[in-house]
Amino acid sequence: MDKKQAFSLWYMLLALVLIMVLQEFIDSRQTQTLSYSEFKQALAAGKVDDITLQPGLVTGRLNADGLEQVLPAARVEAIRKTGGEHRFVTVRVDDPELVPQLDAAKVRYAGALESKWLALLLSWVVPTLIFVGIWFFLMKRMGGGMGGGILEIGKSKARVYMQQQTGVTFKDVAGIDEAKEELMEVVEFLQHPERYRRLGGKIPKGVLIVGAPGTGKTLLAKAVAGEAGVPFLSLSGSEFVEMFVGVGAARVRDLFDQAAQKAPCIVFIDELDALGKARGVSGLGGGNDEREQTLNQLLVQMDGFDTNRGVIIMAATNRPEILDPALLRAGRFDRHVTIDKPDLNGRRQILEVHVKNVTLAPEVDLASVAARTPGFAGADLANLVNEATLRAAKRGKDAVDMQDFEDALDRIVAGLEKKNRVMNAMERRIVAHHEAGHALLAELREHADKVSKVSIIPRGVAALGYTQQLPTEDRYLLRQSELLDRLDVLLAGRIAEQIMFGDVSTGAENDLQRATDMARHMVTHYGMSETLGLATYDSQPTPLYLNGVNLPERRNCSERTAEVIDAEVRRLLDEARQRVTETLNAHRDALEALAGVLLEKEVVDRTGLETLLKAHGLHSAHEAQAGKPT
């Protein structure tokens, strides 16, 4: 019985019950209830035509003519209003003389058994139906997270999209041209498989897309399905495993059965690391048995799957280092497509995609916006465009201008302005000199990133001010001299406080943490210590796409070497402090002037900073570097 027939049966049963209840209700409206004394009076007056004797009731018909002689006028009027047969009912009492009186009055009478079907229905059947209905409702709610019902818990929860439903093609993907080119071959496999089979080639079984969060892995997979014009089965790795043992393996089998029926198609598993984590390395006692059974089933299905049917398995993850090696071997996920964060040109292309439906002011320069967003992924750039659009709409503008993009960038990078956070005069002076120290050192160091903006407006949770630096170009390598200059800039705020006030504050906590991490990496990772030589001392490399995640540190060296490492880190920081102190003392007047402007205006942009440096006879090291012949 299919679902539609089951629903029709339930409707029929409900309609039958309603009809019976309605019939009883109509009969009760057309029947008058008399007291036994009124019934005896009507019988004595000859106004009763025929009756039916039941164990507890007496029912029959009345002759309405002349009832006023034996019944009250109101009761007679009520009887006449019913129309049709004037039926009555009365409760039978123990009256041995009733039958002789009926015989004497020549009234037809008959006996009948009392019908209790309605009472039985209401007392047993209806509660049972209510209980069953509640049970089905609860099972449906419980099964809502288990694949559509308790009886379908082993069914795959993959969402199937057709080409027009994905709404994404390669035109909507920008900034990752190399990955697009590699996945174009997958589209060719699906559209023209005979071109590759005629030479004996086999279509790759699986494609693993690896990249940092927000770089467009899921978008790229949808674009492949949109370009190929085939069904797209999408689900997350976490949707396989439930509280019941064996559910995950059953869903894997059902998923591949669906894929075989819809071939050619693409099966996309997002967040593969939730399912494909290396076996035996997590959980108490050697791992999660249910998850490992699900993974084993996936491995078996991919091994026995015939790719000539035109089904390609695609998956995405940002943690490839924890995946099981059996998933990554040839014959399962044959191709690995790596998506990195976009470069300058890629960011400009991504911005062009996201501003298609945005009204931009003529002066908006997307190349400039791209230059100000190093390290932004595609999702970050989409958020930037949306924030700028919201700010322009809030201000009642007709178009989004550069100021909206700058404000949105400040909001994303530094946090929301805390206009209600009021600092006293001394704290404002400390923050102003702190940020002035950062900005001045960044301009005087040749290899530091140039300053775009300096502000002492509190932002975010703990930032009382910030100095925004923008790189002139994308960098993939940093020389030792560049790291030392960046170390100087990080320490400049703390040292500026000490020079100007003879005391220090807690505002440099983040700067000191970053400076210490940079110095330690120079010693332990990059071999930039003459004392320790060309060796690294890190036995636990940082996960590929987990920047900023603090993992427990494990040293792969002796205690004596650890002491040397600590001494080298301290030496780098002490030398940087000495260099910064000399520079700030030599240009103390410029430091005080910049702090004064910040106290007055709260924000100093690039133009204002260059004007102030020239007024004190200084030139930005970046301008001198730009003038060098290449």
C-alpha positions in Angstrom: 0.0 0.0 0.0 1.5 3.3 -1.0 1.4 6.5 1.0 -1.6 8.0 -1.0 -3.7 4.9 -0.5 -2.9 4.8 3.3 -4.1 8.4 3.6 -7.3 7.6 1.7 -8.1 4.8 4.1 -7.6 7.0 7.1 -9.9 9.6 5.6 -12.6 7.0 4.9 -12.5 5.7 8.5 -12.7 9.3 9.8 -15.7 10.1 7.6 -17.6 7.0 8.6 -17.2 7.8 12.3 -18.3 11.4 11.7 -21.4 10.2 9.8 -22.4 7.9 12.6 -21.9 10.5 15.3 -23.9 13.1 13.2 -26.8 10.6 12.7 -27.0 10.1 16.5 -26.9 13.8 17.0 -29.8 14.4 14.5 -31.9 11.6 16.0 -31.4 13.1 19.5 -32.6 16.5 18.2 -35.8 15.0 16.8 -36.6 13.0 19.9 -38.3 14.6 23.0 -37.4 13.3 26.5 -40.4 12.8 28.7 -40.6 12.0 32.3 -42.2 8.7 33.2 -45.2 10.4 34.7 -45.7 12.4 31.5 -45.5 9.2 29.5 -48.2 7.6 31.7 -50.4 10.6 31.3 -50.1 10.5 27.5 -50.7 6.8 27.5 -53.9 7.2 29.6 -55.1 9.9 27.2 -54.6 7.7 24.2 -51.8 9.9 22.7 -49.2 7.1 22.3 -49.3 5.3 19.0 -46.6 2.6 19.4 -43.7 2.0 21.6 -40.5 0.0 21.9 -39.6 -1.5 25.2 -35.8 -1.7 26.0 -34.2 -2.8 29.3 -33.7 0.7 30.4 -35.6 2.9 28.0 -39.1 3.3 26.5 -39.2 4.9 23.0 -42.1 5.6 20.7 -44.3 8.0 18.8 -46.8 10.6 20.1 -50.0 11.8 18.6 -49.6 15.6 18.9 -53.3 16.4 18.6 -54.8 17.2 22.1 -51.5 16.9 24.0 -52.3 20.1 25.8 -54.8 18.1 27.9 -52.0 16.0 29.5 -48.7 18.0 29.0 -47.6 21.6 29.7 -48.0 24.0 26.7 -44.2 24.6 26.5 -43.6 20.9 26.2 -46.2 20.5 23.5 -44.8 23.5 21.6 -41.3 21.9 21.7 -42.7 18.6 20.4 -44.4 20.2 17.5 -41.3 22.2 16.5 -39.4 19.0 15.8 -41.6 18.3 12.8 -42.0 14.9 11.2 -42.7 12.0 13.6 -43.2 13.1 17.2 -40.8 10.7 18.8 -40.2 10.5 22.5 -37.9 8.7 24.9 -38.3 8.1 28.6 -36.3 6.2 31.3 -38.1 2.9 32.1 -38.9 2.3 35.8 -40.0 -0.9 37.5 -43.7 -0.8 36.6 -45.5 -4.3 36.4 -48.7 -2.6 35.3 -47.2 -1.1 32.1 -47.9 -4.1 29.8 -51.5 -4.5 30.9 -52.1 -0.8 30.4 -50.6 -1.1 26.9 -52.9 -4.0 26.1 -55.9 -2.1 27.4 -55.1 1.0 25.3 -54.5 -1.2 22.3 -51.0 0.3 21.7 -48.6 -1.7 19.7 -45.5 -2.5 21.6 -42.4 -4.5 21.0 -39.2 -5.4 22.9 -35.7 -4.5 21.7 -32.2 -4.9 23.0 -30.2 -1.8 23.9 -27.6 -0.9 21.3 -24.2 0.0 22.9 -22.1 0.3 19.8 -21.6 4.1 20.1 -20.6 3.8 23.7 -18.2 1.0 22.9 -16.8 3.1 20.0 -16.3 6.1 22.3 -14.9 4.2 25.2 -12.5 1.8 23.4 -12.0 2.5 19.7 -11.5 6.3 19.9 -8.9 6.2 22.7 -7.0 3.5 20.8 -7.0 5.6 17.6 -5.8 8.7 19.6 -3.0 6.6 21.1 -1.9 5.2 17.7 -2.0 8.8 16.2 0.2 10.2 19.0 2.6 7.3 18.6 2.9 7.9 14.8 3.3 11.6 15.4 6.1 11.0 17.9 7.8 8.5 15.6 7.6 11.0 12.7 9.1 13.7 14.9 11.8 11.4 16.1 12.5 10.2 12.6 12.7 13.8 11.3 16.4 13.8 12.1 16.9 10.1 11.0 16.0 10.2 7.4 12.2 10.8 7.4 10.8 8.2 9.9 11.7 5.4 12.3 11.1 2.8 9.6 13.3 4.8 7.2 16.2 5.4 9.6 18.6 3.5 7.3 17.7 5.6 4.3 20.2 8.1 3.0 19.4 11.8 3.7 21.1 13.0 0.5 19.4 16.0 -1.0 19.1 15.7 -4.8 19.5 18.7 -6.9 19.1 18.9 -10.7 21.1 21.2 -12.9 18.6 24.0 -12.7 18.3 23.7 -9.0 21.9 24.1 -8.2 21.9 27.4 -10.0 25.7 27.5 -10.1 28.1 27.2 -13.0 31.8 28.0 -13.4 30.8 31.6 -14.3 29.9 32.0 -10.6 33.3 30.7 -9.4 36.2 33.1 -9.5 39.7 33.4 -8.1 40.5 29.7 -8.3 41.3 29.2 -12.0 43.6 26.2 -11.6 41.0 24.3 -9.6 38.3 25.1 -12.2 40.5 23.8 -15.0 41.2 20.5 -13.2 37.5 20.0 -12.4 36.6 20.8 -16.0 38.0 17.4 -16.8 35.4 15.9 -14.5 32.7 17.6 -16.5 34.2 16.2 -19.6 34.1 12.7 -18.1 30.4 13.0 -17.4 29.5 14.6 -20.7 31.6 12.5 -23.0 32.7 9.3 -21.3 33.1 7.4 -24.5 36.0 9.7 -25.5 38.1 8.3 -22.6 36.8 4.7 -22.6 37.7 4.1 -26.3 41.4 4.2 -25.3 40.9 2.0 -22.3 40.9 4.8 -19.7 38.8 4.7 -16.6 37.0 7.7 -15.1 38.4 8.7 -11.7 36.2 7.3 -8.9 36.6 10.2 -6.5 37.7 13.8 -6.3 38.8 15.3 -3.0 38.6 19.1 -2.7 40.9 20.4 0.0 41.0 24.0 1.2 40.7 26.5 4.0 37.2 27.3 5.3 35.4 29.7 3.0 37.4 29.2 -0.1 34.5 27.8 -2.1 34.8 24.0 -2.0 31.0 23.4 -1.9 30.4 26.1 -4.5 32.9 24.4 -6.8 31.3 21.0 -6.5 27.9 22.5 -7.3 29.4 24.3 -10.3 30.6 21.0 -11.6 27.1 19.5 -11.4 25.7 22.6 -13.0 28.1 22.5 -15.9 27.7 18.8 -16.5 23.9 19.0 -16.3 23.6 15.9 -14.1 21.9 15.2 -10.7 23.8 16.4 -7.7 23.4 14.3 -4.5 24.6 16.4 -1.5 25.0 15.6 2.2 27.4 16.1 5.1 29.7 13.5 6.6 28.0 14.0 10.0 24.6 12.9 8.6 25.7 9.3 8.3 26.1 8.5 11.9 23.2 8.3 14.3 22.6 7.0 17.8 21.7 3.5 16.5 24.4 1.0 15.6 24.5 0.2 11.9 22.6 3.2 10.7 25.7 4.8 9.1 26.6 1.7 7.1 23.0 1.3 5.9 22.9 4.9 4.8 26.1 4.5 2.8 24.7 1.5 1.0 21.4 3.4 0.3 23.4 6.4 -1.0 25.3 4.4 -3.5 22.0 2.6 -4.6 20.5 6.0 -5.2 23.6 7.1 -7.2 23.4 4.0 -9.4 19.7 4.7 -10.2 20.4 8.4 -11.1 23.6 7.8 -13.0 25.3 9.8 -14.5 25.4 12.0 -11.4 27.7 13.5 -8.8 27.7 12.5 -5.1 29.1 15.2 -2.9 30.1 14.6 0.8 30.8 17.8 2.6 33.0 17.8 5.7 34.4 14.4 4.9 36.6 14.5 8.1 33.5 14.0 10.2 33.2 10.5 8.6 36.6 9.7 7.3 38.8 10.4 10.3 41.7 7.9 10.6 40.6 4.7 12.4 41.8 3.8 15.8 43.1 7.3 16.8 40.1 8.8 18.5 37.9 8.0 21.4 38.4 5.8 24.4 39.5 2.2 23.7 40.7 2.9 20.2 38.0 4.8 18.4 34.3 5.1 17.7 33.0 1.7 16.5 29.9 3.1 14.8 31.9 5.8 12.8 34.5 3.2 11.9 31.9 0.8 10.6 30.4 3.6 8.5 33.9 4.4 7.1 34.6 0.8 6.4 31.3 0.6 4.5 32.2 3.7 2.5 35.6 2.2 1.6 34.0 -1.1 0.4 31.4 0.7 -1.7 34.0 2.9 -3.4 36.1 -0.2 -4.1 33.3 -2.1 -5.7 31.7 0.8 -7.5 31.7 0.8 -11.3 32.7 4.3 -12.5 31.7 3.4 -16.1 28.2 4.1 -15.0 29.1 7.8 -14.8 29.0 8.3 -11.0 31.7 10.5 -9.5 32.2 10.8 -5.8 33.3 14.3 -4.7 34.2 15.3 -1.1 35.4 18.4 0.6 37.5 18.9 3.8 39.7 21.5 5.5 41.5 18.9 7.6 43.1 16.4 5.2 45.8 15.5 7.7 43.4 13.5 9.9 41.7 11.5 7.0 42.2 7.8 6.9 45.0 6.8 4.5 42.7 4.2 2.9 40.5 7.0 1.7 43.3 8.9 0.0 44.9 6.0 -1.9 44.5 5.6 -5.7 41.3 3.9 -6.6 39.2 5.7 -4.2 39.8 9.5 -4.1 42.0 9.5 -7.2 42.3 13.2 -7.5 43.1 15.8 -4.9 42.2 19.4 -5.8 43.7 22.0 -3.5 42.1 25.4 -3.2 44.2 28.1 -1.5 43.1 31.6 -0.5 42.9 33.8 -3.5 45.7 36.2 -4.5 45.3 39.9 -5.4 43.9 39.2 -8.9 41.7 36.4 -7.6 40.2 38.6 -4.9 39.4 41.2 -7.5 37.6 38.6 -9.6 35.7 37.3 -6.6 34.6 40.9 -5.7 33.4 41.4 -9.3 31.2 38.3 -9.0 29.6 39.4 -5.7 28.9 43.0 -6.8 26.9 42.0 -9.9 23.6 42.8 -8.2 25.0 45.7 -6.1 24.7 49.3 -7.2 28.2 50.8 -7.0 29.2 54.4 -7.0 31.5 55.3 -10.0 34.5 55.9 -7.8 34.6 52.4 -6.4 37.8 50.7 -7.3 37.6 47.0 -6.7 41.3 46.6 -7.3 42.0 48.8 -4.3 39.5 46.9 -2.2 41.2 43.7 -3.2 44.6 45.1 -2.2 43.3 46.0 1.2 42.0 42.4 1.9 45.0 40.1 2.0 44.3 36.7 3.4 40.5 37.0 2.8 38.8 33.9 1.4 35.8 34.0 -0.9 33.3 33.8 1.9 35.1 36.8 3.6 34.9 38.9 0.5 31.2 38.1 0.1 30.6 39.2 3.7 32.6 42.4 3.0 30.4 43.3 0.0 27.2 42.5 2.0 28.4 44.6 5.0 29.2 47.6 2.7 25.8 47.3 1.1 24.0 47.2 4.4 25.9 50.2 5.6 25.1 52.2 2.5 21.4 51.3 2.8 21.4 52.2 6.5 22.7 55.7 5.6 20.1 56.1 2.8 22.6 56.2 -0.1 21.7 55.5 -3.7 24.9 53.5 -4.3 27.7 51.9 -2.4 30.9 54.0 -2.3 34.5 53.5 -1.1 33.7 54.8 2.3 31.2 52.1 2.8 33.8 49.5 1.9 36.4 51.0 4.2 33.9 51.1 7.1 32.9 47.5 6.4 36.5 46.4 6.3 37.2 48.1 9.6 34.2 46.4 11.1 35.3 42.9 9.9 39.0 43.3 10.8 39.0 45.3 14.0 35.4 44.8 15.2 32.5 47.1 15.9 33.1 50.6 17.1 32.5 51.0 20.9 31.3 54.6 21.0 30.0 54.2 24.5 33.3 53.0 25.9 34.6 56.2 27.4 38.3 56.3 28.4 39.8 58.9 30.7 42.3 61.4 29.5 45.4 59.4 30.7 44.2 56.3 28.9 43.6 58.1 25.7 47.1 59.6 25.8 48.6 56.1 26.4 46.7 54.6 23.5 47.5 57.5 21.2 51.3 57.2 21.9 51.1 53.4 21.6 49.5 53.5 18.2 51.8 56.3 17.1 54.8 54.1 18.0 53.4 51.3 15.8 52.7 53.6 12.9 56.0 55.5 13.0 58.1 52.3 13.1 56.1 50.8 10.3 56.9 53.8 8.1 60.6 54.0 9.0 61.3 50.3 8.5 61.9 49.3 4.9 60.5 45.8 5.0 57.4 46.5 7.1 54.0 46.9 5.5 53.0 50.5 5.0 50.3 52.1 7.2 46.9 52.7 5.8 45.1 54.1 8.9 45.7 54.8 12.5 42.8 55.0 15.0 42.3 55.3 18.7 38.6 54.5 18.5 37.9 51.5 20.7 36.7 48.5 18.7 35.7 44.9 19.4 36.1 43.4 22.8 39.5 44.6 24.0 41.0 46.7 21.2 41.4 50.3 22.4 43.0 51.4 19.1 44.6 49.9 16.0 47.1 50.5 13.3 46.0 49.2 9.9 48.9 48.0 7.7 48.4 46.9 4.1 50.9 44.9 2.1 51.9 46.3 -1.2 51.8 42.8 -2.8 51.0 39.2 -2.0 53.9 37.5 -0.3 54.7 33.8 -0.1 58.2 34.0 1.4 59.6 36.3 4.1 63.3 37.0 4.5 65.0 37.2 7.9 65.4 41.0 7.5 61.6 41.3 6.9 60.8 39.3 10.0 63.1 41.5 12.1 61.4 44.7 10.8 58.0 43.2 11.6 59.3 42.3 15.1 60.3 46.0 15.6 56.8 47.2 14.6 55.2 44.8 17.1 57.3 46.1 20.0 57.1 49.7 19.0 53.8 50.4 20.9 55.1 49.1 24.2 58.4 50.9 23.9 56.7 54.2 22.9 54.7 54.0 26.2 57.9 53.5 28.2 59.7 56.4 26.5 56.9 58.9 26.9 55.6 58.0 30.3 58.4 56.1 32.0 55.9 53.3 32.7 54.1 50.6 30.7 50.5 49.4 30.6 48.7 46.1 29.8 47.7 47.3 26.4 50.6 45.5 24.7 49.6 42.0 25.6 48.6 40.9 22.1 51.7 42.6 20.6 54.0 40.8 23.0 52.4 37.5 22.3 52.7 37.8 18.6 56.3 39.0 18.8 57.2 36.1 21.1 55.6 33.6 18.7 57.4 35.2 15.7 60.8 35.1 17.5 60.3 31.5 18.6 59.3 30.4 15.0 62.4 32.1 13.7 64.5 30.0 16.1 62.7 26.6 16.1 61.1 26.5 12.6 63.2 28.6 10.2 66.7 27.9 11.3 67.5 31.7 11.8 69.7 31.3 14.8 73.5 31.0 14.4 73.8 29.4 17.8 71.4 26.5 17.0 72.3 26.2 13.4 70.2 24.7 10.6 67.8 22.6 12.6 64.2 22.6 13.5 62.8 21.7 16.9 59.1 21.1 16.2 57.9 17.5 16.3 54.2 18.5 15.9 53.6 20.5 12.7 50.7 22.8 12.6 47.7 21.4 10.7 47.4 22.6 7.1 44.3 24.7 7.4 44.1 25.4 11.1 46.0 28.6 11.4 45.6 30.2 14.8 44.5 26.9 16.6 46.6 26.4 19.7 47.7 22.8 20.1 49.6 21.4 23.0 53.3 22.1 22.5 55.7 19.1 22.4 59.4 19.8 22.3 61.6 17.4 20.3 64.8 18.4 22.0 66.8 18.1 25.3 66.4 20.4 28.3 69.8 22.0 27.5 68.7 22.8 23.9 65.3 24.1 25.2 67.3 26.5 27.4 69.3 27.6 24.4 66.1 28.2 22.4 64.7 30.3 25.2 67.9 32.3 25.3 67.8 32.9 21.6 64.2 34.0 21.6 65.1 36.5 24.4 68.1 37.7 22.4 66.0 38.5 19.4 63.4 40.4 21.5 66.1 42.3 23.4 67.9 43.3 20.2 64.6 44.4 18.7 63.8 46.5 21.8 67.2 48.2 21.5 66.7 49.1 17.8 63.2 50.4 18.4 64.3 52.5 21.4 67.0 54.2 19.4 64.6 54.9 16.5 61.9 56.4 18.7 64.3 58.5 20.7 65.8 59.9 17.5 62.3 60.9 16.2 60.5 61.7 19.5 59.1 65.0 18.1 57.4 63.1 15.3 56.0 60.6 17.8 54.5 63.3 20.0 53.1 65.1 17.0 51.4 62.0 15.6 50.0 61.2 19.1 48.7 64.8 19.3 46.9 64.5 16.0 45.3 61.2 17.1 44.1 62.8 20.3 42.5 65.6 18.3 41.0 63.7 15.4 41.0 60.1 16.6 41.7 58.8 13.1 44.7 59.6 10.8 44.6 58.2 7.2 47.5 57.6 4.8 47.5 61.1 3.4 47.6 62.7 6.9 50.4 60.4 8.0 52.6 61.3 5.0 52.0 65.0 5.5 53.0 64.8 9.2 56.2 62.9 8.3 57.2 65.4 5.7 56.6 68.3 8.2 59.2 66.7 10.5 61.7 66.1 7.7 61.0 62.3 7.4 60.3 60.2 4.4 58.5 56.9 4.4 60.9 54.0 3.8 58.3 52.5 1.4 58.6 55.5 -0.9 62.4 55.2 -1.0 62.0 51.5 -1.7 59.6 52.2 -4.5 62.1 54.6 -6.1 64.8 51.9 -6.3 65.6 50.6 -9.8 64.4 47.0 -10.3 
